[in-house]
């Protein structure tokens, strides 16, 4: 029985690490998207300030 636990623990640990990495990647993707949107807004504001929007 102890041998079975030793064999499944590494699998569970790897699964937990994979899940954690996936969550981290989702958060990074959301952050990158938000930053891209903010950058687009700043570029638009800059164009408007230069008079390109009129």
Secondary structure, 3 states (H helix, E strand, C coil): CHHHHHHHHHHHHHHHHHHHHHHHHHHHHHHHHHHHHHHHHHHHHHHHHCCCCC
